[in-house]
Amino acid sequence: MTVIESTFGRRMTRATGALELMNDLGEAVAMSGTQPVHMLGGGNPARVPAVEAVYRRRLAEISANDAQFGRFAAAYSAPAGDPGFRAAVAELLEREYGWPLASHNVALTAGSQTAFFALFNLLAGERQGDVPSRILLPLAPEYIGYADLGLTDGLLVSRRARIEESGDGFFKYRVDFDALESIDRVAALCVSRPTNPTGNVLSIDELRRLDAMARDRGVPLIVDAAYGLPFPGLQYAEPECLWNDNVILCLSLSKLGLPATRTGIVIAREEIIEAVTAFNATAALAPASTGPVLVEPLLRTGELLELCRNTIRPYYEGRCREAVDELRAACRDLPLRIHQPEGAFFLWLWFPGLPISNERLYRRLKSRGVFVLSGHHFFPGLDEPWPHAQECLRINYSQPRENVVAGIAIIAEEVRRAFQED
């Protein structure tokens, strides 16, 4: 008999796409001693030597400075997060974009996932004397990690993206604004930009239109920019971003090469920051200071943005071009479509007419040591089946080139096998 009998316990311990993703990371390490493993799943960033050299330098500086070491490891931060780092974030955003921000507009969390757990459940869900409200995801596919954050069922609602094929083997998802008009009980809109899993970057016009829609409904627009601007800046299209007092902008240190620091960053009007701060104090006392102390001087001097623009972004753009070329060569006889890669470090593969489910394809690939993510996990909140959702895979091209090339070859073999068996 299990001791986990509460509604909360059952909800938080059931099988989810996020749990599968993280378990795969551990399983890949275990398998690596017995067979070749090609880790094209997960969201782990690349280890870029030039970037890590900067962090190693900072660790040495922290170790040699008693006050910095105290903040880094020997004291709790404020429940909103390290004050110096929060001020540095606000100053950088005001300097770069002219946004009127101060430290009271910034709160830190134990990673982005914790930020979205807090925001979704603070804003939506059961309401006293009223029907439950929901988070509207304007287009699916969307981030796997949103799917199971609600403390109540039905917290998310979404609609299919429109598909635009360009005729050169690429396609792009667009927001179907007409399909959003009739959705009721909305407490907030939420988009990732660049989108995880597809690498899609909503145009600034689409983003402003979503902001206007949110304002008309009297609710905030949440923009998840974990891969976007201003850091790590893995945004290859649309060099603009958006913030105002109705936007909740979420950033992260993870994709800078610091996922283990678990540092999420929420930029919002003071009312929202106060709510996130209270959540932090109740759930975790305070977020960690390791990442903030490591990065703060890099924000203040401009070194971090220079590192993003001159090292991190070019690295991933080059890896993206290589992966696209490898895919096209390996799948030249297959009906492959690739979502236009406009940001992040994923490629979203669509095999129209795939004769087996993408989940079955995922299992076949995993048995051969190739870890990807089955696309069916990335359609949270849809209220009707969509065959397209069974025809897509997400791969991460950030890992060592030889692993990506070998993994792509096996993907092509297994997809070819599926069509030949049909």
C-alpha positions as CSV (number, residue, x, y, z in Angstrom):
1,M,0.0,0.0,0.0
2,T,1.3,3.4,-0.9
3,V,1.5,6.2,1.6
4,I,0.9,8.7,-1.2
5,E,-2.8,9.0,-1.1
6,S,-3.5,12.8,-1.2
7,T,-4.8,14.5,-4.3
8,F,-1.7,16.6,-4.3
9,G,0.6,13.6,-3.8
10,R,-1.0,11.6,-6.6
11,R,-0.8,14.5,-9.0
12,M,2.8,15.3,-8.3
13,T,4.0,11.7,-8.5
14,R,2.3,10.5,-11.6
15,A,4.1,9.8,-14.8
16,T,4.7,13.0,-16.8
17,G,6.7,14.1,-19.8
18,A,9.0,16.1,-17.6
19,L,9.7,13.1,-15.4
20,E,10.5,11.0,-18.5
21,L,12.8,13.7,-19.8
22,M,14.8,13.9,-16.6
23,N,14.9,10.1,-16.0
24,D,16.3,9.8,-19.5
25,L,19.2,12.0,-18.5
26,G,20.1,9.6,-15.7
27,E,19.5,6.5,-17.8
28,A,21.7,7.8,-20.6
29,V,24.6,8.1,-18.1
30,A,24.0,4.5,-16.8
31,M,23.8,3.1,-20.4
32,S,27.0,4.8,-21.5
33,G,29.1,2.1,-19.8
34,T,27.6,-0.7,-21.9
35,Q,26.8,0.8,-25.3
36,P,27.2,4.0,-27.3
37,V,24.8,6.7,-26.1
38,H,23.7,9.7,-28.2
39,M,22.0,12.2,-26.0
40,L,19.8,14.3,-28.2
41,G,17.0,14.6,-25.7
42,G,16.8,16.8,-22.6
43,G,17.6,20.5,-22.5
44,N,21.1,20.4,-21.1
45,P,23.2,23.2,-22.7
46,A,26.6,22.6,-24.3
47,R,29.8,22.9,-22.3
48,V,31.6,25.7,-24.2
49,P,35.2,26.0,-23.0
50,A,35.4,29.8,-23.5
51,V,32.3,30.3,-21.4
52,E,33.3,27.9,-18.7
53,A,36.7,29.7,-18.4
54,V,34.8,32.8,-17.4
55,Y,32.9,31.0,-14.7
56,R,36.0,29.3,-13.4
57,R,37.6,32.7,-13.1
58,R,34.6,34.0,-11.2
59,L,34.8,31.0,-8.8
60,A,38.4,31.8,-8.1
61,E,37.5,35.5,-7.4
62,I,34.7,34.4,-5.1
63,S,36.9,32.0,-3.2
64,A,39.5,34.8,-2.6
65,N,36.9,37.3,-1.4
66,D,35.4,36.7,2.0
67,A,32.3,38.9,1.5
68,Q,31.5,37.3,-1.9
69,F,32.0,33.8,-0.5
70,G,29.6,34.6,2.3
71,R,26.9,35.6,-0.1
72,F,27.7,32.7,-2.4
73,A,27.5,29.9,0.1
74,A,27.3,30.9,3.8
75,A,24.1,32.9,4.2
76,Y,20.5,32.8,3.2
77,S,19.5,35.4,0.6
78,A,16.3,37.5,0.9
79,P,13.2,35.6,-0.1
80,A,13.0,37.6,-3.4
81,G,16.7,36.5,-4.1
82,D,20.1,38.1,-3.8
83,P,19.5,41.9,-3.7
84,G,22.7,42.8,-5.6
85,F,21.9,40.5,-8.5
86,R,18.3,41.7,-8.7
87,A,19.5,45.3,-8.9
88,A,22.0,44.3,-11.6
89,V,19.3,42.6,-13.7
90,A,17.0,45.7,-13.5
91,E,19.8,48.0,-14.4
92,L,20.8,45.9,-17.4
93,L,17.3,45.8,-18.7
94,E,16.8,49.6,-18.3
95,R,20.2,50.2,-19.9
96,E,19.6,47.9,-22.9
97,Y,15.8,48.5,-23.5
98,G,14.9,51.6,-21.6
99,W,12.4,49.7,-19.5
100,P,11.6,51.5,-16.2
101,L,12.7,48.8,-13.8
102,A,14.1,48.6,-10.3
103,S,15.0,45.7,-8.0
104,H,11.4,45.5,-6.7
105,N,10.5,44.4,-10.2
106,V,12.7,41.3,-10.0
107,A,12.4,38.1,-8.1
108,L,14.5,34.9,-8.3
109,T,13.2,31.3,-8.0
110,A,14.8,27.9,-7.8
111,G,14.9,27.5,-11.5
112,S,12.3,28.4,-14.2
113,Q,10.2,25.4,-13.5
114,T,9.6,26.6,-10.0
115,A,8.7,30.1,-11.3
116,F,6.1,28.6,-13.6
117,F,4.7,26.4,-10.9
118,A,4.3,29.5,-8.7
119,L,2.9,31.8,-11.4
120,F,0.4,29.3,-12.9
121,N,-1.1,28.4,-9.5
122,L,-1.0,31.9,-8.1
123,L,-2.9,33.3,-11.1
124,A,-5.2,30.4,-12.2
125,G,-7.1,27.5,-10.7
126,E,-9.9,27.2,-8.2
127,R,-11.4,30.5,-7.1
128,Q,-13.7,31.1,-4.1
129,G,-17.3,31.2,-5.3
130,D,-16.4,31.0,-9.0
131,V,-15.5,28.5,-11.7
132,P,-11.8,27.7,-12.0
133,S,-9.7,29.9,-14.3
134,R,-7.0,28.7,-16.8
135,I,-3.7,29.6,-18.4
136,L,-4.1,30.1,-22.1
137,L,-1.2,28.8,-24.3
138,P,-1.9,30.6,-27.6
139,L,-0.3,27.9,-29.8
140,A,0.6,24.3,-29.5
141,P,3.2,22.7,-29.6
142,E,4.5,24.4,-26.4
143,Y,7.0,23.6,-23.6
144,I,6.7,20.1,-22.1
145,G,7.3,21.5,-18.6
146,Y,4.1,23.5,-18.4
147,A,1.9,20.4,-18.9
148,D,1.7,19.1,-15.3
149,L,2.3,22.2,-13.1
150,G,-1.4,22.7,-12.2
151,L,-2.6,21.7,-8.8
152,T,-6.0,21.2,-10.4
153,D,-7.0,19.4,-13.6
154,G,-7.7,21.5,-16.7
155,L,-5.4,24.4,-15.7
156,L,-4.1,24.7,-19.3
157,V,-6.0,25.4,-22.5
158,S,-4.4,25.8,-25.9
159,R,-5.2,25.8,-29.6
160,R,-3.4,24.3,-32.6
161,A,-0.9,26.4,-34.3
162,R,-1.3,27.2,-38.0
163,I,1.3,25.5,-40.2
164,E,3.0,27.4,-42.9
165,E,5.1,25.3,-45.3
166,S,7.8,27.2,-47.2
167,G,8.5,24.7,-49.9
168,D,12.2,24.2,-49.1
169,G,11.8,21.5,-46.5
170,F,11.1,24.0,-43.7
171,F,7.8,25.0,-42.1
172,K,6.7,27.5,-39.4
173,Y,4.0,27.6,-36.7
174,R,1.8,30.7,-36.5
175,V,-0.7,31.8,-33.8
176,D,-4.3,31.2,-34.9
177,F,-5.7,34.4,-33.3
178,D,-9.3,33.7,-34.5
179,A,-9.3,30.4,-32.5
180,L,-8.4,32.2,-29.3
181,E,-11.3,34.6,-29.2
182,S,-13.9,32.2,-27.8
183,I,-11.8,30.8,-25.0
184,D,-13.1,31.8,-21.6
185,R,-12.0,31.6,-18.0
186,V,-8.5,32.9,-18.8
187,A,-6.3,34.1,-15.9
188,A,-3.1,34.7,-18.0
189,L,-1.6,34.0,-21.4
190,C,1.8,32.3,-21.6
191,V,4.2,31.8,-24.5
192,S,7.8,30.6,-24.7
193,R,10.0,32.7,-27.0
194,P,12.1,31.2,-28.6
195,T,9.6,28.3,-28.3
196,N,10.7,25.1,-26.7
197,P,10.4,22.6,-28.5
198,T,10.3,24.1,-32.0
199,G,12.8,27.0,-32.0
200,N,10.0,29.2,-33.2
201,V,10.3,32.9,-32.4
202,L,7.0,34.7,-32.4
203,S,7.2,38.0,-34.3
204,I,7.2,41.2,-32.3
205,D,3.8,41.9,-34.0
206,E,2.4,38.6,-32.8
207,L,3.7,39.3,-29.3
208,R,2.2,42.8,-29.2
209,R,-1.1,41.4,-30.4
210,L,-1.1,38.8,-27.6
211,D,-0.3,41.6,-25.1
212,A,-3.3,43.6,-26.4
213,M,-5.5,40.5,-26.1
214,A,-4.3,40.0,-22.5
215,R,-5.0,43.6,-21.6
216,D,-8.4,43.4,-23.1
217,R,-9.1,40.5,-20.9
218,G,-7.6,42.2,-17.9
219,V,-4.9,39.4,-17.4
220,P,-1.1,39.3,-17.7
221,L,1.0,37.9,-20.6
222,I,3.8,35.6,-19.4
223,V,6.8,35.5,-21.8
224,D,9.2,32.6,-21.1
225,A,12.5,33.8,-22.5
226,A,14.8,31.1,-21.0
227,Y,16.5,30.8,-24.4
228,G,16.0,34.4,-25.5
229,L,16.9,38.0,-25.0
230,P,18.8,39.5,-23.3
231,F,20.6,36.4,-22.1
232,P,21.5,33.8,-23.3
233,G,20.4,35.5,-26.5
234,L,19.8,32.3,-28.5
235,Q,17.3,34.2,-30.7
236,Y,18.3,34.1,-34.3
237,A,15.3,36.0,-35.6
238,E,13.3,39.0,-34.4
239,P,15.9,41.0,-32.4
240,E,13.2,42.8,-30.4
241,C,11.7,41.8,-27.1
242,L,8.8,43.1,-25.0
243,W,8.1,44.2,-21.5
244,N,5.5,46.5,-19.9
245,D,3.5,46.5,-16.6
246,N,1.2,43.8,-17.9
247,V,4.0,41.4,-19.1
248,I,5.7,38.9,-16.8
249,L,9.1,38.2,-18.4
250,C,10.9,35.0,-17.2
251,L,14.6,34.5,-17.7
252,S,17.1,31.8,-16.5
253,L,20.8,31.2,-15.9
254,S,20.5,27.6,-17.1
255,K,21.1,28.1,-20.8
256,L,24.1,30.3,-20.1
257,G,25.8,27.0,-19.1
258,L,24.7,27.1,-15.5
259,P,21.8,24.7,-15.2
260,A,23.0,23.3,-11.8
261,T,22.6,26.7,-10.1
262,R,18.8,26.5,-10.6
263,T,18.2,30.2,-11.0
264,G,15.0,31.5,-12.5
265,I,14.4,35.2,-12.9
266,V,10.9,36.8,-12.9
267,I,10.5,40.4,-14.1
268,A,7.1,41.9,-13.4
269,R,5.1,44.7,-11.8
270,E,5.6,44.9,-8.0
271,E,2.3,43.1,-7.1
272,I,3.4,40.0,-9.0
273,I,6.9,40.1,-7.5
274,E,5.5,40.4,-4.0
275,A,3.4,37.2,-4.6
276,V,6.4,35.3,-5.9
277,T,8.5,36.4,-2.9
278,A,5.8,35.2,-0.5
279,F,5.7,31.9,-2.3
280,N,9.5,31.6,-2.0
281,A,9.4,32.3,1.7
282,T,6.7,29.7,2.3
283,A,7.9,26.9,0.0
284,A,11.7,27.3,0.2
285,L,12.6,30.2,2.6
286,A,14.8,31.7,-0.1
287,P,16.3,30.9,-3.6
288,A,20.0,30.0,-3.9
289,S,22.6,32.8,-4.3
290,T,25.3,30.7,-6.0
291,G,24.3,31.6,-9.6
292,P,23.5,35.2,-8.8
293,V,26.8,35.9,-7.0
294,L,28.7,34.2,-9.8
295,V,27.0,36.2,-12.6
296,E,26.4,39.7,-11.0
297,P,29.7,41.3,-11.9
298,L,29.4,40.0,-15.5
299,L,26.0,41.7,-15.8
300,R,27.3,45.0,-14.4
301,T,30.4,45.2,-16.6
302,G,28.6,44.1,-19.8
303,E,30.9,41.0,-20.1
304,L,27.9,38.6,-20.0
305,L,26.1,40.2,-22.9
306,E,29.4,40.3,-24.9
307,L,29.9,36.6,-24.1
308,C,26.4,35.8,-25.3
309,R,26.7,37.8,-28.5
310,N,30.3,36.8,-29.5
311,T,30.6,33.3,-28.1
312,I,27.4,31.5,-27.0
313,R,25.0,32.5,-29.8
314,P,27.6,31.9,-32.7
315,Y,28.4,28.5,-31.2
316,Y,24.8,27.4,-31.2
317,E,24.1,28.9,-34.6
318,G,27.0,26.9,-36.1
319,R,25.9,23.7,-34.5
320,C,22.3,24.3,-35.8
321,R,23.5,24.7,-39.4
322,E,25.6,21.5,-39.1
323,A,22.6,19.5,-37.6
324,V,20.2,20.7,-40.4
325,D,22.7,19.7,-43.1
326,E,23.2,16.2,-41.4
327,L,19.4,15.7,-41.2
328,R,18.8,16.7,-44.8
329,A,21.5,14.3,-46.0
330,A,20.5,11.4,-43.8
331,C,16.7,11.8,-44.5
332,R,16.9,12.7,-48.2
333,D,14.6,9.9,-49.2
334,L,12.2,10.5,-46.3
335,P,9.3,13.0,-46.0
336,L,11.1,15.2,-43.4
337,R,10.0,18.7,-42.6
338,I,12.1,20.8,-40.1
339,H,10.6,23.8,-38.2
340,Q,12.4,26.9,-39.2
341,P,15.1,27.1,-36.5
342,E,14.9,30.7,-35.2
343,G,16.3,30.2,-31.7
344,A,17.0,27.9,-28.7
345,F,19.0,24.8,-29.4
346,F,16.4,22.3,-30.6
347,L,15.3,21.1,-34.0
348,W,11.7,20.0,-34.4
349,L,11.2,17.3,-36.9
350,W,7.9,16.5,-38.6
351,F,7.5,13.3,-40.6
352,P,4.1,13.6,-42.3
353,G,2.3,10.2,-42.5
354,L,4.7,8.6,-40.0
355,P,3.1,5.1,-39.9
356,I,3.9,4.5,-36.2
357,S,3.4,6.8,-33.2
358,N,6.3,9.1,-32.3
359,E,6.2,7.5,-28.8
360,R,6.9,4.1,-30.4
361,L,9.6,5.6,-32.5
362,Y,11.1,7.1,-29.3
363,R,11.2,3.7,-27.7
364,R,12.9,2.1,-30.7
365,L,15.5,4.9,-30.7
366,K,16.1,4.6,-27.0
367,S,16.8,0.9,-27.3
368,R,19.6,1.8,-29.7
369,G,21.0,4.4,-27.3
370,V,19.6,7.5,-29.0
371,F,17.6,9.7,-26.6
372,V,15.2,12.2,-28.2
373,L,11.8,13.5,-27.0
374,S,8.6,12.3,-28.5
375,G,6.6,15.2,-29.8
376,H,3.3,14.1,-28.3
377,H,4.3,15.5,-24.9
378,F,4.4,19.1,-26.3
379,F,0.7,19.6,-26.9
380,P,-0.7,20.5,-23.4
381,G,-4.2,21.9,-23.1
382,L,-5.5,20.7,-26.5
383,D,-9.1,19.5,-26.1
384,E,-9.2,17.4,-29.3
385,P,-6.8,14.9,-30.9
386,W,-4.4,16.2,-33.7
387,P,-2.6,13.6,-35.8
388,H,0.2,16.0,-36.4
389,A,1.1,15.6,-32.7
390,Q,2.0,12.0,-33.3
391,E,4.4,12.8,-36.2
392,C,7.0,15.0,-34.5
393,L,10.2,14.6,-32.6
394,R,12.4,17.1,-30.7
395,I,16.2,16.8,-30.9
396,N,18.9,18.8,-29.0
397,Y,21.9,19.6,-31.2
398,S,24.0,21.1,-28.4
399,Q,25.9,18.0,-27.5
400,P,29.3,16.9,-29.1
401,R,29.1,16.9,-32.9
402,E,30.0,13.2,-33.3
403,N,27.1,12.2,-31.0
404,V,24.6,14.4,-32.9
405,V,25.8,13.0,-36.3
406,A,25.6,9.4,-35.1
407,G,22.2,9.9,-33.5
408,I,20.8,11.5,-36.6
409,A,21.9,8.6,-38.7
410,I,20.1,6.2,-36.4
411,I,16.9,8.4,-36.4
412,A,16.9,8.2,-40.2
413,E,17.3,4.4,-40.1
414,E,14.5,3.9,-37.7
415,V,12.1,6.3,-39.6
416,R,13.0,4.5,-42.8
417,R,12.3,1.2,-41.2
418,A,8.9,2.4,-40.0
419,F,7.9,3.4,-43.5
420,Q,9.2,0.2,-45.0
421,E,7.2,-1.9,-42.5
422,D,4.0,-0.1,-43.3
